[in-house]
Protein backbone atom coordinates (compact mmCIF):
# COMPACT_ATOMS: atom_id res chain seq x y z
CA UNK A 1 0.00 0.00 0.00
CA UNK A 2 2.93 2.29 0.68
CA UNK A 3 5.21 0.85 -1.99
CA UNK A 4 5.03 3.88 -4.24
CA UNK A 5 5.25 6.55 -1.53
CA UNK A 6 8.69 8.12 -1.56
CA UNK A 7 10.54 8.24 1.76
CA UNK A 8 12.15 11.56 2.55
CA UNK A 9 14.60 11.63 5.47
CA UNK A 10 15.03 14.99 7.10
CA UNK A 11 18.24 15.47 9.11
CA UNK A 12 16.25 15.25 12.35
CA UNK A 13 14.47 12.09 11.29
CA UNK A 14 17.74 10.48 10.23
CA UNK A 15 19.26 11.17 13.63
CA UNK A 16 16.22 9.70 15.38
CA UNK A 17 16.38 6.53 13.30
CA UNK A 18 20.09 6.16 14.05
CA UNK A 19 19.45 6.44 17.80
CA UNK A 20 16.63 3.90 17.52
CA UNK A 21 18.87 1.44 15.67
CA UNK A 22 21.57 1.72 18.35
CA UNK A 23 19.03 1.15 21.13
CA UNK A 24 17.63 -1.92 19.39
CA UNK A 25 21.13 -3.36 18.98
CA UNK A 26 21.93 -2.82 22.66
CA UNK A 27 18.63 -4.18 23.99
CA UNK A 28 18.29 -7.15 21.67
CA UNK A 29 18.57 -10.46 23.58
CA UNK A 30 21.53 -12.69 22.89
CA UNK A 31 20.57 -15.57 20.67
CA UNK A 32 20.15 -18.86 22.58
CA UNK A 33 23.14 -21.13 22.17
CA UNK A 34 25.54 -18.31 21.41
CA UNK A 35 27.53 -19.39 24.48
CA UNK A 36 27.76 -23.09 25.27
CA UNK A 37 25.90 -23.99 28.45
CA UNK A 38 28.18 -23.80 31.46
CA UNK A 39 31.11 -22.55 29.37
CA UNK A 40 31.01 -18.75 29.11
CA UNK A 41 33.42 -17.08 26.76
CA UNK A 42 36.56 -15.63 28.27
CA UNK A 43 35.76 -12.55 30.31
CA UNK A 44 32.03 -13.24 30.50
CA UNK A 45 31.87 -15.62 33.49
CA UNK A 46 29.21 -14.65 35.98
CA UNK A 47 30.35 -13.57 39.44
CA UNK A 48 29.79 -16.06 42.22
CA UNK A 49 29.47 -19.78 41.64
CA UNK A 50 27.72 -21.77 38.95
CA UNK A 51 27.24 -25.46 38.33
CA UNK A 52 28.82 -26.51 35.05
CA UNK A 53 28.26 -30.28 35.30
CA UNK A 54 26.21 -32.75 37.33
CA UNK A 55 27.20 -36.40 37.80
CA UNK A 56 25.22 -39.08 39.62
CA UNK A 57 27.90 -41.31 41.12
CA UNK A 58 25.83 -43.70 43.24
CA UNK A 59 22.46 -44.09 44.87
CA UNK A 60 21.69 -40.79 46.62
CA UNK A 61 25.13 -39.41 45.66
CA UNK A 62 25.43 -36.52 43.23
CA UNK A 63 28.57 -34.57 42.32
CA UNK A 64 28.28 -30.94 41.28
CA UNK A 65 31.15 -29.39 39.33
CA UNK A 66 31.13 -25.76 40.43
CA UNK A 67 33.03 -22.88 38.88
CA UNK A 68 33.87 -20.25 41.48
CA UNK A 69 34.86 -16.61 41.25
CA UNK A 70 36.30 -16.82 44.79
CA UNK A 71 38.64 -19.55 43.57
CA UNK A 72 39.81 -17.49 40.62
CA UNK A 73 37.52 -19.15 38.09
CA UNK A 74 38.61 -22.64 39.08
CA UNK A 75 36.11 -25.49 38.86
CA UNK A 76 35.90 -27.82 41.87
CA UNK A 77 33.54 -30.62 42.87
CA UNK A 78 31.01 -30.86 45.66
CA UNK A 79 29.46 -34.19 46.63
CA UNK A 80 25.87 -34.29 47.85
CA UNK A 81 24.44 -37.20 49.80
CA UNK A 82 20.77 -36.61 49.13
CA UNK A 83 17.79 -37.36 51.36
CA UNK A 84 14.91 -39.60 50.42
CA UNK A 85 12.47 -37.64 48.27
CA UNK A 86 15.03 -35.04 47.18
CA UNK A 87 14.03 -33.53 43.84
CA UNK A 88 15.54 -30.12 43.06
CA UNK A 89 13.81 -30.07 39.67
CA UNK A 90 10.36 -29.88 41.25
CA UNK A 91 10.31 -26.13 41.72
CA UNK A 92 6.63 -26.01 42.66
CA UNK A 93 6.92 -28.42 45.59
CA UNK A 94 10.66 -28.28 46.23
CA UNK A 95 11.56 -29.01 49.83
CA UNK A 96 14.46 -27.24 51.51
CA UNK A 97 16.18 -29.88 53.57
CA UNK A 98 18.05 -29.62 56.87
CA UNK A 99 21.70 -29.68 55.92
CA UNK A 100 24.85 -31.26 57.36
CA UNK A 101 28.11 -29.92 56.01
CA UNK A 102 30.91 -32.52 56.30
CA UNK A 103 34.40 -31.11 55.79
CA UNK A 104 37.41 -33.17 54.74
CA UNK A 105 40.94 -32.98 56.12
CA UNK A 106 44.28 -32.05 54.67
CA UNK A 107 45.42 -34.24 51.80
CA UNK A 108 41.85 -35.41 51.22
CA UNK A 109 39.07 -34.17 48.99
CA UNK A 110 35.31 -34.01 48.53
CA UNK A 111 35.11 -37.82 48.14
CA UNK A 112 36.86 -38.61 51.43
CA UNK A 113 33.82 -39.05 53.65
CA UNK A 114 31.97 -41.39 51.28
CA UNK A 115 35.05 -43.41 50.32
CA UNK A 116 36.44 -43.82 53.84
CA UNK A 117 33.33 -44.13 56.04
CA UNK A 118 29.84 -45.59 56.04
CA UNK A 119 28.19 -42.17 55.90
CA UNK A 120 26.25 -43.11 52.75
CA UNK A 121 24.72 -46.12 54.55
CA UNK A 122 23.78 -44.23 57.72
CA UNK A 123 20.01 -44.43 58.06
CA UNK A 124 19.73 -41.38 60.33
CA UNK A 125 20.96 -39.22 57.44
CA UNK A 126 18.19 -40.21 55.03
CA UNK A 127 16.21 -37.09 56.02
CA UNK A 128 19.18 -34.73 55.70
CA UNK A 129 21.08 -33.21 52.78
CA UNK A 130 24.78 -33.85 53.40
CA UNK A 131 27.14 -31.41 51.67
CA UNK A 132 30.76 -32.51 51.21
CA UNK A 133 32.63 -29.70 49.44
CA UNK A 134 36.12 -29.65 47.98
CA UNK A 135 38.44 -27.52 50.10
CA UNK A 136 41.82 -28.04 48.46
CA UNK A 137 44.64 -30.35 49.46
CA UNK A 138 45.68 -27.78 52.09
CA UNK A 139 43.19 -24.93 51.69
CA UNK A 140 42.54 -24.64 55.45
CA UNK A 141 39.01 -23.32 54.97
CA UNK A 142 40.39 -19.81 54.70
CA UNK A 143 40.54 -16.87 52.34
CA UNK A 144 44.28 -16.79 51.78
CA UNK A 145 46.21 -13.69 52.80
CA UNK A 146 48.50 -13.84 49.74
CA UNK A 147 51.01 -11.35 51.18
CA UNK A 148 48.29 -8.78 51.76
CA UNK A 149 46.84 -9.01 48.26
CA UNK A 150 43.95 -11.34 49.07
CA UNK A 151 42.24 -13.01 46.15
CA UNK A 152 42.20 -16.69 45.19
CA UNK A 153 41.96 -19.13 46.69
CA UNK A 154 39.21 -17.82 48.97
CA UNK A 155 37.85 -21.09 50.31
CA UNK A 156 35.84 -19.55 53.12
CA UNK A 157 34.06 -17.18 50.74
CA UNK A 158 33.44 -20.01 48.30
CA UNK A 159 31.85 -22.22 50.95
CA UNK A 160 29.98 -19.79 53.18
CA UNK A 161 28.73 -17.42 50.48
CA UNK A 162 28.95 -18.71 46.92
CA UNK A 163 28.23 -22.40 47.48
CA UNK A 164 25.72 -21.83 50.26
CA UNK A 165 23.63 -19.47 48.11
CA UNK A 166 23.89 -21.80 45.12
CA UNK A 167 22.74 -24.86 47.08
CA UNK A 168 19.88 -23.03 48.74
CA UNK A 169 18.69 -21.48 45.50
CA UNK A 170 18.85 -24.49 43.20
CA UNK A 171 19.62 -27.74 45.06
CA UNK A 172 17.19 -28.03 47.93
CA UNK A 173 19.45 -27.00 50.81
CA UNK A 174 17.71 -25.26 53.66
CA UNK A 175 18.89 -22.59 56.06
CA UNK A 176 18.81 -25.09 58.94
CA UNK A 177 22.48 -26.18 59.04
CA UNK A 178 25.12 -27.92 61.16
CA UNK A 179 28.79 -28.56 60.34
CA UNK A 180 31.35 -31.22 61.23
CA UNK A 181 34.83 -32.11 60.04
CA UNK A 182 38.08 -33.94 60.74
CA UNK A 183 41.60 -32.61 61.21
CA UNK A 184 41.89 -29.58 58.90
CA UNK A 185 38.13 -29.91 58.40
CA UNK A 186 37.62 -30.00 62.16
CA UNK A 187 39.29 -26.63 62.33
CA UNK A 188 37.12 -25.52 59.42
CA UNK A 189 33.94 -26.64 61.18
CA UNK A 190 34.87 -24.64 64.29
CA UNK A 191 35.96 -21.62 62.25
CA UNK A 192 32.85 -21.47 60.10
CA UNK A 193 30.56 -21.76 63.11
CA UNK A 194 32.48 -19.06 65.00
CA UNK A 195 33.19 -16.64 62.16
CA UNK A 196 29.65 -16.78 60.76
CA UNK A 197 27.33 -16.50 63.76
CA UNK A 198 23.91 -17.96 63.10
CA UNK A 199 24.96 -19.89 60.01
CA UNK A 200 25.36 -23.22 61.82
CA UNK A 201 23.28 -24.45 64.76
CA UNK A 202 25.96 -26.86 66.00
CA UNK A 203 29.52 -27.88 65.19
CA UNK A 204 31.67 -30.97 65.68
CA UNK A 205 35.43 -31.39 65.27
CA UNK A 206 37.16 -34.77 65.19
CA UNK A 207 40.93 -34.59 65.78
CA UNK A 208 40.71 -30.96 64.74
CA UNK A 209 43.42 -28.32 64.71
CA UNK A 210 41.68 -26.46 67.52
CA UNK A 211 44.44 -24.09 68.69
CA UNK A 212 47.26 -23.76 66.13
CA UNK A 213 48.85 -20.95 68.16
CA UNK A 214 49.16 -23.19 71.24
CA UNK A 215 52.96 -23.35 71.11
CA UNK A 216 55.93 -23.41 68.74
CA UNK A 217 55.42 -27.08 67.93
CA UNK A 218 51.84 -26.44 66.88
CA UNK A 219 52.83 -23.41 64.80
CA UNK A 220 55.67 -25.27 63.09
CA UNK A 221 53.39 -28.20 62.33
CA UNK A 222 50.68 -26.16 60.64
CA UNK A 223 53.28 -24.13 58.76
CA UNK A 224 54.57 -27.43 57.45
CA UNK A 225 51.10 -28.21 56.14
CA UNK A 226 50.85 -24.73 54.62
CA UNK A 227 54.08 -25.47 52.73
CA UNK A 228 52.66 -28.66 51.22
CA UNK A 229 52.86 -29.23 47.47
CA UNK A 230 55.58 -26.60 47.18
CA UNK A 231 53.35 -23.78 48.42
CA UNK A 232 54.71 -20.60 50.02
CA UNK A 233 53.47 -21.11 53.61
CA UNK A 234 53.11 -17.36 54.19
CA UNK A 235 50.36 -17.17 51.57
CA UNK A 236 47.75 -18.67 53.87
CA UNK A 237 47.69 -16.55 57.06
CA UNK A 238 50.99 -14.73 56.77
CA UNK A 239 53.71 -14.82 59.41
CA UNK A 240 52.54 -16.00 62.87
CA UNK A 241 54.24 -13.00 64.50
CA UNK A 242 53.86 -10.20 61.96
CA UNK A 243 50.30 -11.23 61.04
CA UNK A 244 49.32 -12.37 64.53
CA UNK A 245 45.82 -10.90 64.26
CA UNK A 246 45.12 -12.92 61.13
CA UNK A 247 46.31 -16.10 62.86
CA UNK A 248 44.15 -15.39 65.90
CA UNK A 249 41.16 -14.76 63.64
CA UNK A 250 41.61 -18.33 62.34
CA UNK A 251 42.36 -19.99 65.67
CA UNK A 252 39.25 -21.54 67.29
CA UNK A 253 40.73 -21.00 70.77
CA UNK A 254 40.71 -17.25 70.20
CA UNK A 255 37.14 -17.42 68.89
CA UNK A 256 35.76 -19.42 71.81
CA UNK A 257 33.32 -16.69 72.88
CA UNK A 258 31.62 -16.95 69.50
CA UNK A 259 31.00 -20.66 70.06
CA UNK A 260 29.50 -20.49 73.54
CA UNK A 261 25.86 -20.25 72.39
CA UNK A 262 25.74 -23.39 70.21
CA UNK A 263 26.36 -27.10 70.85
CA UNK A 264 30.02 -28.02 70.29
CA UNK A 265 31.43 -31.55 70.05
CA UNK A 266 35.19 -32.09 70.41
CA UNK A 267 36.97 -35.43 70.20
CA UNK A 268 40.56 -36.54 69.88
CA UNK A 269 42.94 -39.35 70.75
CA UNK A 270 46.26 -38.88 72.50
CA UNK A 271 48.46 -40.28 69.70
CA UNK A 272 49.37 -43.55 71.35
CA UNK A 273 48.35 -46.95 70.00
CA UNK A 274 44.60 -47.36 70.34
CA UNK A 275 42.06 -50.13 69.87
CA UNK A 276 41.48 -49.27 66.21
CA UNK A 277 45.19 -49.04 65.30
CA UNK A 278 47.67 -51.60 64.05
CA UNK A 279 50.19 -52.67 66.72
CA UNK A 280 52.78 -50.05 67.54
CA UNK A 281 51.12 -47.18 65.65
CA UNK A 282 51.63 -43.71 67.11
CA UNK A 283 50.90 -40.18 65.93
CA UNK A 284 52.70 -37.01 67.03
CA UNK A 285 50.11 -35.05 65.05
CA UNK A 286 47.24 -36.52 67.08
CA UNK A 287 49.13 -35.86 70.31
CA UNK A 288 49.55 -32.21 69.32
CA UNK A 289 45.89 -31.86 68.33
CA UNK A 290 44.91 -33.54 71.60
CA UNK A 291 46.66 -30.81 73.56
CA UNK A 292 45.02 -28.19 71.36
CA UNK A 293 41.54 -29.64 71.91
CA UNK A 294 42.02 -29.78 75.67
CA UNK A 295 43.02 -26.11 75.58
CA UNK A 296 39.93 -25.17 73.55
CA UNK A 297 37.65 -27.17 75.85
CA UNK A 298 39.06 -25.35 78.88
CA UNK A 299 38.64 -21.99 77.15
CA UNK A 300 35.05 -22.78 76.22
CA UNK A 301 34.35 -23.59 79.85
CA UNK A 302 36.04 -20.36 80.94
CA UNK A 303 33.91 -18.19 78.63
CA UNK A 304 30.70 -19.83 79.77
CA UNK A 305 29.86 -22.23 76.94
CA UNK A 306 26.99 -24.41 78.14
CA UNK A 307 26.66 -27.03 75.41
CA UNK A 308 30.11 -28.59 75.03
CA UNK A 309 30.54 -32.35 74.65
CA UNK A 310 34.05 -33.79 74.72
CA UNK A 311 35.29 -37.28 74.02
CA UNK A 312 39.01 -37.28 74.66
CA UNK A 313 39.25 -41.03 74.42
CA UNK A 314 42.92 -41.54 75.22
CA UNK A 315 44.79 -44.08 73.09
CA UNK A 316 44.17 -43.51 69.40
CA UNK A 317 45.97 -42.10 66.37
CA UNK A 318 45.01 -39.82 63.49
CA UNK A 319 42.87 -42.17 61.42
CA UNK A 320 39.54 -42.77 59.72
CA UNK A 321 38.39 -45.59 61.99
CA UNK A 322 38.17 -43.10 64.83
CA UNK A 323 36.58 -40.34 62.75
CA UNK A 324 33.85 -42.65 61.48
CA UNK A 325 33.13 -43.68 65.06
CA UNK A 326 33.10 -40.07 66.23
CA UNK A 327 30.75 -38.98 63.46
CA UNK A 328 28.23 -41.56 64.69
CA UNK A 329 28.80 -40.49 68.29
CA UNK A 330 28.16 -36.82 67.44
CA UNK A 331 25.15 -37.35 65.16
CA UNK A 332 22.56 -37.28 67.96
CA UNK A 333 23.78 -33.82 68.95
CA UNK A 334 24.06 -32.59 65.36
CA UNK A 335 20.68 -33.97 64.24
CA UNK A 336 19.09 -32.76 67.46
CA UNK A 337 20.24 -29.23 66.65
CA UNK A 338 18.58 -29.63 63.23
CA UNK A 339 15.38 -30.91 64.81
CA UNK A 340 15.65 -34.17 62.86
CA UNK A 341 14.24 -37.28 64.51
CA UNK A 342 12.40 -35.38 67.23
VOGU-3710 file (C-alpha; in Angstrom, 3 decimals, decimal comma):
1> xxxxxxxxxx> 0,000/0,000/0,000  2,933/2,287/0,678  5,207/0,847/-1,986  5,030/3,884/-4,242  5,255/6,552/-1,526  8,691/8,121/-1,556  10,539/8,236/1,763  12,152/11,560/2,550  14,600/11,629/5,473  15,029/14,989/7,097
11> xxxxxxxxxx> 18,241/15,473/9,106  16,246/15,255/12,351  14,469/12,090/11,288  17,742/10,478/10,228  19,258/11,165/13,628  16,218/9,700/15,381  16,383/6,527/13,300  20,087/6,159/14,052  19,450/6,438/17,798  16,627/3,896/17,516
21> xxxxxxxxxx> 18,870/1,440/15,666  21,570/1,722/18,347  19,027/1,150/21,127  17,633/-1,924/19,391  21,127/-3,364/18,982  21,933/-2,818/22,664  18,629/-4,178/23,990  18,292/-7,155/21,666  18,568/-10,463/23,584  21,531/-12,691/22,886
31> xxxxxxxxxx> 20,566/-15,569/20,674  20,150/-18,860/22,576  23,141/-21,129/22,174  25,538/-18,305/21,414  27,532/-19,394/24,483  27,757/-23,089/25,272  25,897/-23,988/28,447  28,182/-23,804/31,456  31,109/-22,552/29,373  31,010/-18,755/29,113
41> xxxxxxxxxx> 33,416/-17,081/26,764  36,564/-15,629/28,266  35,761/-12,548/30,310  32,027/-13,238/30,498  31,872/-15,615/33,489  29,208/-14,649/35,979  30,350/-13,568/39,441  29,789/-16,063/42,218  29,470/-19,783/41,644  27,717/-21,768/38,947
51> xxxxxxxxxx> 27,242/-25,458/38,328  28,816/-26,513/35,051  28,261/-30,281/35,296  26,212/-32,745/37,332  27,199/-36,401/37,799  25,224/-39,078/39,617  27,902/-41,314/41,116  25,825/-43,702/43,239  22,458/-44,095/44,874  21,689/-40,787/46,616
61> xxxxxxxxxx> 25,130/-39,412/45,662  25,425/-36,519/43,226  28,571/-34,569/42,318  28,280/-30,943/41,277  31,155/-29,385/39,333  31,135/-25,761/40,432  33,032/-22,884/38,882  33,867/-20,249/41,482  34,860/-16,606/41,254  36,297/-16,824/44,789
71> xxxxxxxxxx> 38,641/-19,549/43,575  39,813/-17,491/40,624  37,519/-19,153/38,089  38,614/-22,641/39,078  36,106/-25,492/38,864  35,901/-27,823/41,866  33,544/-30,619/42,869  31,010/-30,860/45,663  29,463/-34,193/46,627  25,866/-34,285/47,849
81> xxxxxxxxxx> 24,439/-37,203/49,796  20,773/-36,610/49,129  17,789/-37,356/51,361  14,912/-39,603/50,419  12,469/-37,639/48,272  15,027/-35,041/47,181  14,030/-33,528/43,838  15,543/-30,118/43,057  13,811/-30,072/39,672  10,363/-29,883/41,247
91> xxxxxxxxxx> 10,306/-26,134/41,724  6,631/-26,013/42,664  6,923/-28,417/45,593  10,663/-28,277/46,234  11,561/-29,007/49,826  14,456/-27,239/51,505  16,182/-29,876/53,569  18,054/-29,615/56,869  21,705/-29,685/55,916  24,846/-31,255/57,364
101> xxxxxxxxxx> 28,113/-29,923/56,011  30,906/-32,524/56,295  34,400/-31,112/55,794  37,410/-33,168/54,744  40,938/-32,980/56,117  44,283/-32,051/54,673  45,422/-34,240/51,803  41,849/-35,412/51,219  39,065/-34,174/48,993  35,308/-34,011/48,527
111> xxxxxxxxxx> 35,110/-37,819/48,136  36,857/-38,615/51,426  33,822/-39,053/53,650  31,972/-41,386/51,280  35,049/-43,406/50,316  36,443/-43,822/53,840  33,331/-44,133/56,044  29,843/-45,586/56,040  28,187/-42,174/55,905  26,249/-43,106/52,753
121> xxxxxxxxxx> 24,722/-46,119/54,546  23,784/-44,233/57,717  20,007/-44,435/58,063  19,730/-41,380/60,332  20,956/-39,220/57,441  18,194/-40,206/55,031  16,213/-37,089/56,021  19,182/-34,735/55,697  21,078/-33,211/52,776  24,776/-33,854/53,396
131> xxxxxxxxxx> 27,143/-31,407/51,671  30,763/-32,510/51,213  32,632/-29,697/49,437  36,120/-29,655/47,975  38,444/-27,522/50,100  41,817/-28,041/48,461  44,643/-30,346/49,459  45,677/-27,778/52,090  43,188/-24,934/51,694  42,543/-24,643/55,452
141> xxxxxxxxxx> 39,008/-23,315/54,970  40,390/-19,809/54,699  40,537/-16,874/52,343  44,276/-16,785/51,785  46,214/-13,690/52,797  48,500/-13,840/49,744  51,009/-11,347/51,184  48,286/-8,776/51,762  46,842/-9,011/48,259  43,950/-11,342/49,073
151> xxxxxxxxxx> 42,239/-13,015/46,145  42,198/-16,686/45,186  41,959/-19,134/46,691  39,212/-17,818/48,972  37,848/-21,091/50,309  35,845/-19,546/53,119  34,055/-17,182/50,743  33,438/-20,011/48,303  31,845/-22,223/50,949  29,980/-19,786/53,177
161> xxxxxxxxxx> 28,729/-17,421/50,484  28,946/-18,711/46,922  28,233/-22,399/47,481  25,718/-21,832/50,259  23,633/-19,475/48,105  23,893/-21,804/45,124  22,740/-24,859/47,085  19,879/-23,029/48,745  18,686/-21,480/45,505  18,846/-24,494/43,204
171> xxxxxxxxxx> 19,619/-27,745/45,057  17,190/-28,035/47,929  19,453/-27,005/50,811  17,706/-25,264/53,663  18,886/-22,586/56,057  18,811/-25,087/58,940  22,483/-26,180/59,044  25,120/-27,919/61,158  28,786/-28,560/60,342  31,352/-31,221/61,233
181> xxxxxxxxxx> 34,835/-32,109/60,043  38,076/-33,936/60,741  41,603/-32,614/61,210  41,891/-29,576/58,896  38,132/-29,909/58,397  37,616/-30,000/62,158  39,293/-26,630/62,332  37,121/-25,516/59,415  33,943/-26,638/61,184  34,871/-24,638/64,286
191> xxxxxxxxxx> 35,964/-21,616/62,255  32,851/-21,469/60,100  30,559/-21,757/63,113  32,484/-19,064/64,997  33,190/-16,639/62,159  29,647/-16,778/60,758  27,333/-16,496/63,761  23,914/-17,963/63,098  24,958/-19,886/60,009  25,357/-23,222/61,825
201> xxxxxxxxxx> 23,275/-24,450/64,760  25,959/-26,856/66,000  29,521/-27,879/65,188  31,669/-30,968/65,681  35,426/-31,390/65,270  37,156/-34,769/65,190  40,929/-34,589/65,782  40,705/-30,959/64,738  43,419/-28,324/64,707  41,682/-26,464/67,518
211> xxxxxxxxxx> 44,445/-24,086/68,694  47,257/-23,756/66,131  48,849/-20,951/68,164  49,158/-23,187/71,239  52,963/-23,349/71,115  55,929/-23,410/68,740  55,423/-27,085/67,931  51,836/-26,436/66,877  52,831/-23,408/64,803  55,667/-25,267/63,094
221> xxxxxxxxxx> 53,393/-28,199/62,334  50,676/-26,163/60,644  53,276/-24,130/58,764  54,565/-27,428/57,447  51,102/-28,208/56,137  50,853/-24,727/54,619  54,082/-25,473/52,731  52,655/-28,657/51,217  52,857/-29,229/47,465  55,585/-26,597/47,179
231> xxxxxxxxxx> 53,350/-23,775/48,416  54,707/-20,604/50,018  53,475/-21,106/53,615  53,111/-17,362/54,185  50,365/-17,170/51,569  47,748/-18,671/53,867  47,688/-16,550/57,058  50,991/-14,731/56,767  53,710/-14,818/59,415  52,544/-15,999/62,874
241> xxxxxxxxxx> 54,238/-13,002/64,500  53,863/-10,203/61,962  50,305/-11,232/61,040  49,324/-12,370/64,526  45,825/-10,902/64,264  45,121/-12,925/61,126  46,315/-16,096/62,864  44,152/-15,385/65,901  41,163/-14,756/63,638  41,607/-18,329/62,336
251> xxxxxxxxxx> 42,356/-19,988/65,667  39,247/-21,536/67,286  40,725/-20,998/70,770  40,711/-17,246/70,201  37,138/-17,416/68,886  35,763/-19,419/71,806  33,320/-16,691/72,879  31,618/-16,949/69,499  31,002/-20,664/70,059  29,497/-20,489/73,539
261> xxxxxxxxxx> 25,865/-20,246/72,389  25,737/-23,392/70,210  26,365/-27,101/70,848  30,020/-28,018/70,286  31,430/-31,545/70,050  35,191/-32,086/70,412  36,968/-35,427/70,203  40,561/-36,538/69,880  42,944/-39,348/70,747  46,265/-38,882/72,502
271> xxxxxxxxxx> 48,460/-40,276/69,698  49,374/-43,554/71,353  48,354/-46,949/70,003  44,604/-47,356/70,336  42,061/-50,130/69,871  41,476/-49,270/66,211  45,189/-49,036/65,297  47,673/-51,598/64,046  50,186/-52,669/66,721  52,783/-50,049/67,540
281> xxxxxxxxxx> 51,124/-47,184/65,654  51,629/-43,714/67,111  50,895/-40,177/65,927  52,699/-37,009/67,033  50,105/-35,045/65,050  47,239/-36,518/67,079  49,127/-35,857/70,306  49,550/-32,209/69,315  45,885/-31,858/68,330  44,906/-33,544/71,601
291> xxxxxxxxxx> 46,657/-30,808/73,560  45,021/-28,191/71,361  41,541/-29,637/71,912  42,021/-29,778/75,670  43,019/-26,111/75,576  39,933/-25,173/73,551  37,649/-27,167/75,845  39,061/-25,349/78,881  38,644/-21,989/77,148  35,047/-22,781/76,217
301> xxxxxxxxxx> 34,352/-23,587/79,851  36,044/-20,356/80,942  33,913/-18,191/78,631  30,695/-19,835/79,773  29,858/-22,229/76,935  26,986/-24,412/78,138  26,664/-27,026/75,412  30,112/-28,594/75,027  30,535/-32,346/74,647  34,049/-33,787/74,718
311> xxxxxxxxxx> 35,287/-37,280/74,023  39,010/-37,281/74,664  39,248/-41,035/74,416  42,918/-41,541/75,224  44,792/-44,078/73,086  44,169/-43,508/69,396  45,968/-42,099/66,367  45,012/-39,822/63,487  42,871/-42,170/61,418  39,545/-42,771/59,724
321> xxxxxxxxxx> 38,386/-45,586/61,989  38,171/-43,096/64,832  36,583/-40,340/62,746  33,845/-42,651/61,481  33,129/-43,677/65,063  33,101/-40,065/66,227  30,750/-38,978/63,459  28,235/-41,558/64,691  28,796/-40,488/68,291  28,161/-36,821/67,442
331> xxxxxxxxxx> 25,154/-37,347/65,161  22,555/-37,283/67,964  23,781/-33,823/68,948  24,057/-32,594/65,356  20,678/-33,966/64,242  19,090/-32,758/67,458  20,237/-29,225/66,645  18,578/-29,632/63,235  15,382/-30,909/64,806  15,648/-34,171/62,862
341> xx> 14,238/-37,275/64,505  12,400/-35,379/67,228
//
